[in-house]
């Protein structure tokens, strides 16, 4: 986190100021972190774990719209309200920073502005890629795309072999995120497992023997 998140671009004095105000919190999987339409009072860097972003429709249905990993920043800078619900998908460690402290640092640091702009642009690119996934890919390609996304954000490289990670989403969440039924998600995971594209232990631990093969299945 120190070398990859927002802290990586701060000066010694800026780091000291941030450290005086920041606090670390730990949350169990399933714990709510932010609520839609709630006032923004602080921001948080994901130190460890995965969080899921969702929006609730008028009929009460929930739509999962994104995932964030370390060292992503939670919260919309310079906004008044949170636009999404945020929940811990796995056990999560956060570094929370008061709103006024981070916004003042952003206003005074060109490097920090650039780092946050880079994250925003990456989020935009990811959203566009996901539009293609949901709009044009078949069920197996969608499931493979989600597994590939999690593998990469968990630190895997496209050339890696033997990459393993804990799946942070339930089958229900995966179905919600992919626009599929739970049965279809389970069926496609079983198919990828039987064909040797992935290995699954205890329903959560996923091993990808060949990242290139998974990327090929993702289309």
Beta strands, then each sheet from edge to edge (+ up, - down):
strand 1: 23-27
strand 2: 32-34
strand 3: 42-48
strand 4: 50-56
strand 5: 62-69
strand 6: 73-74
strand 7: 85-88
strand 8: 92-98
strand 9: 163-166
strand 10: 199-201
strand 11: 205-208
sheet 1: 1+ 8- 3+ 6-
sheet 2: 2+ 7- 4+ 5-
sheet 3: 9+ 11- 10+
end
